[in-house]
Amino acid sequence: MAKRGFETCSTDELVALFVDLSLEMKRADDWLENGAYNRAHKKLRDVRAEMKTRPGDERHALLPLLAHPNIQVRLNAAFATLALSPDAEAALRGIAPLGPGSQPFEARLMLEALEEGSYKPT
């Protein structure tokens, strides 16, 4: 596996990067900048993967972000912590009815996949 460059970051630094990347995704989504969105999403996946591999699964540090004021941060935190806490699914249920935007749409898709059993959080 290729090095992602996050091995030396503290948990707090990874959480801050998770928030920054989520905010970039929201900005890029708002401005329909698909390339910027995809680049931020890839880095976010790498941050999440790094946190998961650490002793004790440091994704737990993302749980407070389920109450973040930014919808993209909440959505990404919910996706990252679905296997860790029922609060993540509750956060998705809070996002899903918030309108026609991409974040409520993604929340509805994930809830449907969870209910169907076609997605198993890891």
DSSP file (Angstrom, degrees, kcal/mol; ACC not computed):
  #  RESIDUE AA STRUCTURE BP1 BP2  ACC     N-H-->O    O-->H-N    N-H-->O    O-->H-N    TCO  KAPPA ALPHA  PHI   PSI    X-CA   Y-CA   Z-CA
    1    1 A M              0   0    0      0, 0.0     2,-0.1     0, 0.0     3,-0.1   0.000 360.0 360.0 360.0 136.6    0.0    0.0    0.0
    2    2 A A        -     0   0    0      1,-0.1     2,-0.1     2,-0.0     0, 0.0  -0.399 360.0-101.5 -70.8 146.2    1.3    3.4   -0.9
    3    3 A K        -     0   0    0      1,-0.1    -1,-0.1    -2,-0.1     0, 0.0  -0.454  26.0-161.4 -66.4 138.9    2.1    5.9    1.9
    4    4 A R        -     0   0    0     -2,-0.1    -1,-0.1    42,-0.1    42,-0.1   0.585  34.0-121.9 -99.2 -13.5   -0.6    8.4    2.4
    5    5 A G  S    S+     0   0    0      4,-0.0     3,-0.2     1,-0.0    -2,-0.1   0.572  88.4  98.0  87.3   8.5    1.5   10.9    4.3
    6    6 A F    >   +     0   0    0      1,-0.1     3,-1.5     2,-0.1     8,-0.1   0.399  47.0 100.5-108.1   1.0   -0.6   11.0    7.4
    7    7 A E  T 3  S+     0   0    0      1,-0.3    -1,-0.1     0, 0.0    -4,-0.0   0.795  85.6  45.7 -60.2 -31.1    1.3    8.5    9.6
    8    8 A T  T 3  S+     0   0    0     -3,-0.2    -1,-0.3     2,-0.0     2,-0.2   0.487  90.0 106.5 -93.1  -2.8    3.1   11.3   11.6
    9    9 A C    <   -     0   0    0     -3,-1.5     2,-0.1     1,-0.1    -3,-0.0  -0.503  69.7-124.0 -76.8 143.3   -0.1   13.4   12.2
   10   10 A S     >  -     0   0    0     -2,-0.2     4,-2.2     1,-0.1     5,-0.2  -0.339  28.2-106.2 -74.4 166.1   -1.6   13.4   15.6
   11   11 A T  H  > S+     0   0    0      1,-0.2     4,-2.5     2,-0.2     5,-0.2   0.919 122.7  52.8 -60.1 -43.3   -5.3   12.5   16.0
   12   12 A D  H  > S+     0   0    0      1,-0.2     4,-2.3     2,-0.2    -1,-0.2   0.890 108.6  50.4 -60.8 -38.8   -6.2   16.1   16.6
   13   13 A E  H  > S+     0   0    0      2,-0.2     4,-2.4     1,-0.2    -1,-0.2   0.896 110.2  49.9 -66.2 -39.5   -4.4   17.1   13.3
   14   14 A L  H  X S+     0   0    0     -4,-2.2     4,-2.6     2,-0.2    -2,-0.2   0.897 110.3  49.9 -66.2 -39.3   -6.3   14.3   11.4
   15   15 A V  H  X S+     0   0    0     -4,-2.5     4,-2.2     2,-0.2    -2,-0.2   0.927 111.6  48.5 -63.9 -43.8   -9.6   15.5   12.8
   16   16 A A  H  X S+     0   0    0     -4,-2.3     4,-2.5     1,-0.2    -2,-0.2   0.899 112.8  48.1 -63.0 -40.1   -8.8   19.1   11.8
   17   17 A L  H  X S+     0   0    0     -4,-2.4     4,-2.9     2,-0.2     5,-0.3   0.891 108.2  55.2 -66.6 -39.2   -7.8   17.9    8.3
   18   18 A F  H  X S+     0   0    0     -4,-2.6     4,-2.1     2,-0.2    -2,-0.2   0.917 110.8  45.4 -57.4 -45.1  -11.0   15.9    8.2
   19   19 A V  H  X S+     0   0    0     -4,-2.2     4,-2.6     2,-0.2    -2,-0.2   0.940 113.1  49.5 -65.1 -47.4  -13.0   19.1    8.9
   20   20 A D  H  X S+     0   0    0     -4,-2.5     4,-2.1     1,-0.2    -2,-0.2   0.912 112.8  46.8 -59.8 -43.9  -11.0   21.1    6.4
   21   21 A L  H  X S+     0   0    0     -4,-2.9     4,-2.3     2,-0.2    -1,-0.2   0.880 111.5  51.6 -66.9 -37.7  -11.4   18.5    3.6
   22   22 A S  H  X S+     0   0    0     -4,-2.1     4,-2.2    -5,-0.3    -2,-0.2   0.910 109.8  49.3 -64.4 -41.9  -15.1   18.2    4.3
   23   23 A L  H  X S+     0   0    0     -4,-2.6     4,-2.5     1,-0.2    -2,-0.2   0.878 110.0  51.7 -65.5 -36.7  -15.5   22.0    4.1
   24   24 A E  H  X S+     0   0    0     -4,-2.1     4,-2.9    -5,-0.2     5,-0.2   0.898 107.8  52.6 -64.9 -39.8  -13.6   22.0    0.8
   25   25 A M  H  X S+     0   0    0     -4,-2.3     4,-2.6     2,-0.2    -2,-0.2   0.918 110.4  47.7 -61.1 -42.8  -16.0   19.3   -0.5
   26   26 A K  H  X S+     0   0    0     -4,-2.2     4,-2.6     2,-0.2    -2,-0.2   0.924 112.9  48.1 -64.4 -44.3  -19.0   21.4    0.4
   27   27 A R  H  X S+     0   0    0     -4,-2.5     4,-1.8     1,-0.2    -2,-0.2   0.938 114.2  46.3 -60.9 -46.8  -17.5   24.5   -1.2
   28   28 A A  H  <>S+     0   0    0     -4,-2.9     5,-3.0     1,-0.2     4,-0.3   0.880 112.3  51.0 -64.7 -38.1  -16.6   22.5   -4.4
   29   29 A D  H ><5S+     0   0    0     -4,-2.6     3,-1.1    -5,-0.2    -1,-0.2   0.924 108.8  51.2 -64.0 -44.1  -20.1   20.9   -4.4
   30   30 A D  H 3<5S+     0   0    0     -4,-2.6    -1,-0.2     1,-0.3    -2,-0.2   0.855 116.8  39.9 -61.2 -34.9  -21.7   24.4   -4.1
   31   31 A W  T 3<5S-     0   0    0     -4,-1.8    -1,-0.3    -5,-0.2    -2,-0.2   0.295 110.5-120.0 -99.3   8.6  -19.7   25.7   -7.0
   32   32 A L  T < 5 +     0   0    0     -3,-1.1     2,-1.1    -4,-0.3    -3,-0.2   0.866  57.6 154.8  55.5  40.4  -20.0   22.4   -9.1
   33   33 A E     >< +     0   0    0     -5,-3.0     4,-2.3     1,-0.2    -1,-0.2  -0.740  15.8 177.4 -98.4  84.9  -16.3   22.0   -9.1
   34   34 A N  H  > S+     0   0    0     -2,-1.1     4,-2.8     1,-0.2     5,-0.2   0.864  74.8  53.1 -61.1 -40.4  -16.1   18.2   -9.6
   35   35 A G  H  > S+     0   0    0      2,-0.2     4,-2.3     1,-0.2    -1,-0.2   0.931 111.5  45.2 -61.6 -46.7  -12.4   17.9   -9.8
   36   36 A A  H  > S+     0   0    0      2,-0.2     4,-2.2     1,-0.2    -1,-0.2   0.894 113.6  51.1 -64.3 -40.0  -11.8   19.8   -6.5
   37   37 A Y  H  X S+     0   0    0     -4,-2.3     4,-2.6     1,-0.2    -2,-0.2   0.942 111.2  47.4 -61.3 -48.1  -14.6   17.7   -4.8
   38   38 A N  H  X S+     0   0    0     -4,-2.8     4,-2.3     1,-0.2    -2,-0.2   0.880 111.3  50.6 -64.6 -38.9  -13.1   14.5   -6.0
   39   39 A R  H  X S+     0   0    0     -4,-2.3     4,-2.0     2,-0.2    -1,-0.2   0.925 113.2  45.5 -64.6 -43.8   -9.5   15.5   -4.8
   40   40 A A  H  X S+     0   0    0     -4,-2.2     4,-2.5     1,-0.2    -2,-0.2   0.898 112.0  52.6 -65.4 -39.7  -10.8   16.4   -1.4
   41   41 A H  H  X S+     0   0    0     -4,-2.6     4,-2.3     2,-0.2    -2,-0.2   0.899 108.0  50.6 -63.8 -41.0  -12.9   13.3   -1.2
   42   42 A K  H  X S+     0   0    0     -4,-2.3     4,-1.9     2,-0.2    -1,-0.2   0.927 112.1  46.6 -63.4 -45.1   -9.9   11.1   -2.0
   43   43 A K  H  X S+     0   0    0     -4,-2.0     4,-2.4     1,-0.2    -2,-0.2   0.894 110.4  53.9 -63.6 -39.0   -7.8   12.8    0.7
   44   44 A L  H  X S+     0   0    0     -4,-2.5     4,-2.7     1,-0.2    -2,-0.2   0.910 106.9  51.1 -62.3 -42.2  -10.7   12.4    3.2
   45   45 A R  H  X S+     0   0    0     -4,-2.3     4,-2.5     1,-0.2    -1,-0.2   0.898 110.1  50.4 -60.2 -40.1  -10.8    8.7    2.5
   46   46 A D  H  X S+     0   0    0     -4,-1.9     4,-2.4     2,-0.2    -2,-0.2   0.899 110.2  49.0 -65.9 -40.7   -7.1    8.5    3.1
   47   47 A V  H  X S+     0   0    0     -4,-2.4     4,-2.4     2,-0.2    -2,-0.2   0.942 112.5  48.3 -62.2 -47.3   -7.5   10.3    6.4
   48   48 A R  H  X S+     0   0    0     -4,-2.7     4,-2.2     1,-0.2    -2,-0.2   0.907 111.4  50.3 -59.9 -43.0  -10.3    8.1    7.5
   49   49 A A  H  X S+     0   0    0     -4,-2.5     4,-1.8     2,-0.2    -1,-0.2   0.901 109.6  50.8 -63.7 -41.2   -8.3    5.0    6.5
   50   50 A E  H  X S+     0   0    0     -4,-2.4     4,-0.7     1,-0.2    -2,-0.2   0.922 110.9  48.6 -61.8 -43.8   -5.3    6.2    8.5
   51   51 A M  H >< S+     0   0    0     -4,-2.4     7,-1.9     1,-0.2     3,-0.7   0.889 109.4  53.2 -63.8 -38.9   -7.5    6.8   11.6
   52   52 A K  H 3< S+     0   0    0     -4,-2.2    -1,-0.2     1,-0.2     5,-0.2   0.856 105.5  53.6 -65.9 -35.3   -9.1    3.3   11.3
   53   53 A T  H 3< S+     0   0    0     -4,-1.8    -1,-0.2    -5,-0.1    -2,-0.2   0.650  88.6  98.4 -77.4 -13.8   -5.7    1.6   11.2
   54   54 A R  S X< S-     0   0    0     -4,-0.7     3,-2.6    -3,-0.7     4,-0.2  -0.393  93.1 -80.6 -75.7 152.1   -4.5    3.1   14.4
   55   55 A P  T 3  S+     0   0    0      0, 0.0    -1,-0.1     0, 0.0    -2,-0.1  -0.239 119.2  13.1 -53.3 130.3   -4.7    1.3   17.7
   56   56 A G  T 3  S-     0   0    0      1,-0.1     4,-0.2    -3,-0.1    -3,-0.1   0.472 120.4 -88.5  82.2   1.7   -8.2    1.5   19.1
   57   57 A D    X   -     0   0    0     -3,-2.6     3,-1.5    -5,-0.2    -5,-0.2   0.974  38.4-147.9  57.2  88.2   -9.6    2.9   15.8
   58   58 A E  G >  S+     0   0    0     -7,-1.9     3,-1.8     1,-0.3    -6,-0.2   0.425  79.2  96.6 -71.3   3.0   -9.2    6.6   16.1
   59   59 A R  G >   +     0   0    0     -8,-0.3     3,-2.3     1,-0.3     4,-0.4   0.730  67.0  79.5 -61.1 -18.5  -12.3    7.3   14.1
   60   60 A H  G X  S+     0   0    0     -3,-1.5     3,-1.5     1,-0.3    -1,-0.3   0.824  79.7  67.2 -55.8 -29.9  -13.9    7.6   17.5
   61   61 A A  G <  S+     0   0    0     -3,-1.8    -1,-0.3     1,-0.3    -2,-0.2   0.655  92.4  61.4 -66.2 -14.0  -12.4   11.1   17.6
   62   62 A L  G X  S+     0   0    0     -3,-2.3     3,-1.7    -4,-0.2     4,-0.3   0.609  76.9  90.7 -86.3 -13.0  -14.8   12.0   14.7
   63   63 A L  G X  S+     0   0    0     -3,-1.5     3,-1.8    -4,-0.4     4,-0.2   0.851  79.3  58.5 -56.4 -38.7  -17.9   11.4   16.8
   64   64 A P  G >  S+     0   0    0      0, 0.0     3,-1.5     0, 0.0    -1,-0.3   0.772  93.9  69.2 -61.8 -21.5  -18.2   15.0   18.1
   65   65 A L  G X  S+     0   0    0     -3,-1.7     3,-1.8     1,-0.3    12,-0.2   0.622  75.2  82.9 -72.7 -10.5  -18.3   16.1   14.4
   66   66 A L  G <  S+     0   0    0     -3,-1.8    -1,-0.3    -4,-0.3    -3,-0.1   0.685  96.3  44.7 -63.7 -15.5  -21.8   14.5   14.2
   67   67 A A  G <  S+     0   0    0     -3,-1.5    -1,-0.3    -4,-0.2    -2,-0.2   0.205  84.5 133.5-109.7  12.7  -23.0   17.8   15.7
   68   68 A H    <   -     0   0    0     -3,-1.8     6,-0.2     1,-0.1    -3,-0.0  -0.310  62.7-126.7 -63.3 146.7  -20.9   20.1   13.5
   69   69 A P  S    S+     0   0    0      0, 0.0     2,-0.5     0, 0.0    -1,-0.1   0.739  89.1  83.2 -68.8 -21.1  -22.8   23.1   12.0
   70   70 A N  S  > S-     0   0    0      1,-0.1     4,-2.2     2,-0.0     5,-0.2  -0.733  72.9-146.4 -89.1 128.2  -21.7   22.2    8.5
   71   71 A I  H  > S+     0   0    0     -2,-0.5     4,-2.5     1,-0.2     5,-0.1   0.829  97.5  52.3 -63.0 -35.3  -23.8   19.6    6.8
   72   72 A Q  H  > S+     0   0    0      2,-0.2     4,-2.7     1,-0.2    -1,-0.2   0.886 108.8  50.2 -70.5 -38.0  -20.9   18.1    4.8
   73   73 A V  H  > S+     0   0    0      2,-0.2     4,-2.5     1,-0.2     5,-0.2   0.939 112.9  47.0 -62.6 -46.6  -18.8   17.7    7.9
   74   74 A R  H  X S+     0   0    0     -4,-2.2     4,-2.4     2,-0.2    -2,-0.2   0.923 113.3  48.6 -60.4 -44.9  -21.7   16.0    9.7
   75   75 A L  H  X S+     0   0    0     -4,-2.5     4,-2.6     2,-0.2    -2,-0.2   0.943 113.3  45.7 -62.0 -48.9  -22.4   13.7    6.7
   76   76 A N  H  X S+     0   0    0     -4,-2.7     4,-2.3     1,-0.2    -1,-0.2   0.893 113.1  50.3 -63.7 -39.4  -18.7   12.7    6.3
   77   77 A A  H  X S+     0   0    0     -4,-2.5     4,-1.4    -5,-0.2    -1,-0.2   0.895 110.2  50.8 -64.9 -39.2  -18.4   12.1   10.1
   78   78 A A  H  X S+     0   0    0     -4,-2.4     4,-0.6    -5,-0.2     3,-0.4   0.940 111.1  47.5 -63.9 -46.6  -21.6    9.9   10.0
   79   79 A F  H >< S+     0   0    0     -4,-2.6     3,-0.7     1,-0.2     4,-0.3   0.910 113.1  49.7 -59.0 -42.1  -20.2    7.8    7.1
   80   80 A A  H 3< S+     0   0    0     -4,-2.3    -1,-0.2     1,-0.2    -2,-0.2   0.747 118.2  37.6 -70.6 -24.1  -16.9    7.4    8.8
   81   81 A T  H >X S+     0   0    0     -4,-1.4     4,-1.7    -3,-0.4     3,-1.7   0.267  76.9 110.6-115.4  11.4  -18.4    6.3   12.1
   82   82 A L  T << S+     0   0    0     -3,-0.7     7,-0.2    -4,-0.6    -1,-0.1   0.855  83.5  48.9 -55.3 -36.8  -21.3    4.2   11.1
   83   83 A A  T 34 S+     0   0    0     -4,-0.3    -1,-0.3    -3,-0.2    -2,-0.1   0.606 114.0  48.2 -78.1 -10.2  -19.6    1.0   12.4
   84   84 A L  T <4 S+     0   0    0     -3,-1.7    -2,-0.2     1,-0.3    -1,-0.2   0.760 115.2  14.4-103.4 -29.4  -18.7    2.7   15.7
   85   85 A S    >X  -     0   0    0     -4,-1.7     3,-1.3     1,-0.1     4,-0.6  -0.997  52.7-134.9-154.3 139.8  -21.9    4.3   17.0
   86   86 A P  H 3> S+     0   0    0      0, 0.0     4,-1.9     0, 0.0     5,-0.1   0.690 102.6  76.3 -65.7 -16.6  -25.7    4.4   16.5
   87   87 A D  H 3> S+     0   0    0      1,-0.2     4,-2.1     2,-0.2     5,-0.1   0.803  86.3  61.5 -63.1 -27.6  -25.3    8.2   16.7
   88   88 A A  H <> S+     0   0    0     -3,-1.3     4,-1.9    -7,-0.3    -1,-0.2   0.931 105.1  44.8 -65.7 -45.2  -23.9    8.1   13.1
   89   89 A E  H  X S+     0   0    0     -4,-0.6     4,-2.3     1,-0.2    -1,-0.2   0.886 111.2  54.3 -65.7 -37.2  -27.1    6.6   11.7
   90   90 A A  H  X S+     0   0    0     -4,-1.9     4,-1.4     1,-0.2    -1,-0.2   0.888 106.3  52.5 -62.1 -38.5  -29.1    9.1   13.8
   91   91 A A  H  X S+     0   0    0     -4,-2.1     4,-1.6     2,-0.2    -1,-0.2   0.904 108.2  50.6 -63.8 -40.8  -27.1   11.9   12.2
   92   92 A L  H  X S+     0   0    0     -4,-1.9     4,-2.8     1,-0.2    -2,-0.2   0.903 107.7  53.4 -62.9 -40.1  -27.9   10.6    8.8
   93   93 A R  H  < S+     0   0    0     -4,-2.3    -1,-0.2     1,-0.2    -2,-0.2   0.805 109.0  50.1 -65.3 -27.8  -31.6   10.5    9.7
   94   94 A G  H  < S+     0   0    0     -4,-1.4    -1,-0.2    -5,-0.2    -2,-0.2   0.804 114.9  42.5 -77.0 -30.3  -31.3   14.2   10.7
   95   95 A I  H >< S+     0   0    0     -4,-1.6     3,-2.1     1,-0.1    -2,-0.2   0.856  98.6  74.2 -81.7 -38.1  -29.6   15.1    7.4
   96   96 A A  T 3< S+     0   0    0     -4,-2.8     3,-0.4     1,-0.3    12,-0.2   0.797  96.8  45.1 -51.6 -41.3  -31.9   13.1    5.1
   97   97 A P  T 3  S+     0   0    0      0, 0.0    -1,-0.3     0, 0.0    -2,-0.1   0.372  82.5 103.0 -86.6   9.4  -35.0   15.3    5.2
   98   98 A L  S <  S-     0   0    0     -3,-2.1     3,-0.2     1,-0.2    -2,-0.1   0.286  90.0 -86.7 -82.2  14.2  -33.1   18.6    4.8
   99   99 A G        -     0   0    0     -3,-0.4    -1,-0.2     1,-0.1     0, 0.0  -0.735  58.7 -45.1 123.4-167.4  -34.0   19.1    1.2
  100  100 A P  S    S+     0   0    0      0, 0.0    -1,-0.1     0, 0.0    -2,-0.0   0.414  86.9 119.5 -88.5   2.0  -33.0   18.3   -2.3
  101  101 A G  S  > S-     0   0    0     -3,-0.2     4,-1.8     1,-0.1     5,-0.1  -0.017  78.2-103.1 -65.8 172.2  -29.2   19.0   -1.9
  102  102 A S  H  > S+     0   0    0      1,-0.2     4,-2.7     2,-0.2     5,-0.2   0.846 116.7  55.8 -68.1 -34.5  -26.5   16.5   -2.5
  103  103 A Q  H  > S+     0   0    0      2,-0.2     4,-2.4     1,-0.2    -1,-0.2   0.952 109.9  43.7 -67.5 -48.4  -25.9   15.9    1.3
  104  104 A P  H  > S+     0   0    0      0, 0.0     4,-2.5     0, 0.0    -1,-0.2   0.894 114.4  52.7 -60.8 -36.5  -29.5   15.0    2.1
  105  105 A F  H  X S+     0   0    0     -4,-1.8     4,-2.4     2,-0.2    -2,-0.2   0.938 110.2  46.5 -62.2 -46.9  -29.6   12.8   -1.1
  106  106 A E  H  X S+     0   0    0     -4,-2.7     4,-2.4     1,-0.2    -1,-0.2   0.885 111.5  52.3 -63.7 -38.4  -26.4   11.0    0.0
  107  107 A A  H  X S+     0   0    0     -4,-2.4     4,-2.5     2,-0.2    -1,-0.2   0.922 109.9  48.5 -62.9 -43.7  -27.8   10.5    3.5
  108  108 A R  H  X S+     0   0    0     -4,-2.5     4,-2.3     1,-0.2    -2,-0.2   0.906 110.7  51.1 -63.4 -41.5  -31.0    9.0    2.1
  109  109 A L  H  X S+     0   0    0     -4,-2.4     4,-2.4     2,-0.2    -2,-0.2   0.918 111.5  47.2 -61.9 -43.3  -29.1    6.7   -0.2
  110  110 A M  H  X S+     0   0    0     -4,-2.4     4,-2.6     2,-0.2    -2,-0.2   0.915 110.9  50.9 -66.6 -42.1  -26.9    5.4    2.7
  111  111 A L  H  X S+     0   0    0     -4,-2.5     4,-2.5     1,-0.2    -1,-0.2   0.904 111.0  49.6 -61.5 -40.3  -30.0    4.9    5.0
  112  112 A E  H  X S+     0   0    0     -4,-2.3     4,-2.5     2,-0.2     6,-0.2   0.924 110.8  49.1 -62.9 -44.7  -31.6    2.9    2.2
  113  113 A A  H  X>S+     0   0    0     -4,-2.4     5,-1.3     1,-0.2     6,-1.3   0.883 112.0  49.0 -63.5 -38.4  -28.5    0.8    1.7
  114  114 A L  H  <5S+     0   0    0     -4,-2.6    -1,-0.2     2,-0.2    -2,-0.2   0.922 112.3  47.7 -65.3 -44.0  -28.3    0.1    5.5
  115  115 A E  H  <5S+     0   0    0     -4,-2.5    -2,-0.2     1,-0.2    -1,-0.2   0.881 114.2  46.4 -66.1 -38.5  -32.0   -0.8    5.6
  116  116 A E  H  <5S-     0   0    0     -4,-2.5    -1,-0.2    -5,-0.2    -2,-0.2   0.714 108.8-124.9 -73.7 -21.2  -31.7   -3.2    2.6
  117  117 A G  T  <5S+     0   0    0     -4,-1.2    -3,-0.2    -5,-0.2    -4,-0.1   0.578  77.2 122.5  84.2  10.0  -28.5   -4.7    4.0
  118  118 A S  S   <S+     0   0    0     -5,-1.3     2,-0.4    -6,-0.2    -4,-0.2   0.587  70.7  50.7 -81.3  -9.1  -26.6   -3.9    0.8
  119  119 A Y        -     0   0    0     -6,-1.3    -2,-0.2    -9,-0.1    -1,-0.1  -0.995  64.6-171.4-130.1 128.3  -24.1   -1.9    2.9
  120  120 A K        -     0   0    0     -2,-0.4   -37,-0.1    -3,-0.0    -6,-0.0  -0.965  26.0-128.2-116.9 112.8  -22.3   -3.2    6.0
  121  121 A P              0   0    0      0, 0.0   -41,-0.1     0, 0.0   -42,-0.0  -0.281 360.0 360.0 -60.4 141.8  -20.3   -0.6    7.9
  122  122 A T              0   0    0    -42,-0.0   -42,-0.1     0, 0.0   -41,-0.0   0.335 360.0 360.0-127.0 360.0  -16.7   -1.5    8.7
